[in-house]
Amino acid sequence: MLEKSLRRSGDSVTKRINIVLPDDTLRLLDKVAARGNRSRLISEAVRHYLSSKARRNLAARLKQGAMVNAQRDLDIAQQWFSVDEEAWPTKRSATGKT
């Protein structure tokens, strides 16, 4: 039975599934996709949603990591500030003017 529900689409294999949608969602779907293109639209929507969610999750993790490490990073920057000052002379001292 499963073999009958498999279909080739380009290089990928598709599988038939049953989903339940509210009537208003189905009406919206029918407005933007012809009956033969519903599956493609749903597939694209799911992929877009998951991609967006992954980006949001990554941004949240990066923000959390930055906040957790903020004091450590500030401490390191302060420890190395004098070295940077010596290595990168100011504009006045570089031109010989004081």
N, C-alpha and C positions, 0 to 999 in steps of 0.2 A: 504493500500500500504506500509506504513512504516513497518508494521510487517514483510513483506517479506524481507525487507532489513536488519533486525536484525539477527544476528548469534551469537551463543555461541562459545567462544574461551576460554577454560579453565574455570576460574571462572568469566570472564568478558564478557560483551555483546559487540559485535562489530556492527558498523553501516557502511553502504555503503555510501560513499560520492563521488562526482566527483571533480577531481582537474585537473588543466591545468599545464603541464610541458613543458618547451622548448624541442625540439627534441634532442639536445645534452645531456640534463639531463636524458631523457628517455633512450637514448643509454647507458649511464653510468650505469643507474639502471639495465638495462637488462644484462649488463656484469657481475654484481656482484650478482644478485638475479635472480633465475629462476622465470618464470612468476607466479607461484603459491605462491612465497614468497615475492613478491614486497610489499604487504601491511605490512607484518611483518617488513621488512627492513625500510620502511618509518616510521612506528610507532617507531621503535628503534631510528632512526635518529632524529625524532622530540623530543623524550624524552631526548636523549643525548644533543641536542642543548639547550633545555630549562633548563636542569640541569646545563650545563656549563654557560649559561647566568645568572642563579640565583647565582652561585658561584662568577662570575665576579661582579655582582651587590652588593653582600654582601661584597666582598673585597673592592670595591670602597666606600661603605658606611662606613666601618670600617676605611679606610684610611682617609676619610673626617672627621669623628668624632675625630680621633686621631689628625689631624691637627688643628681642631677647638679648641680642649681642650689641646693642647700642652703647651701653656703658663700657663694655670691653673695648669696643672700637674707639671710643672717645679717649679712654685711658692710653691706648697704644698711640693714638695720634699725638696726645700731649707728651708722651715719653719721647717721641721722635721729633718733636717740633724744633728743638734746639739744633739737632743735626741738620734738618732741612734748612734752617736759617743760615747755618755755616756753608752749606753746599750751594745754596742759591742766593747769591748776594743781591741786595736791593738795587734798584735802578741807579740811585745816587752813587753808591760805592762802586758800581760796575763802570760808570763813566769817569770815575776819578774825581768827581765833584763831591764835596762834603757839605 
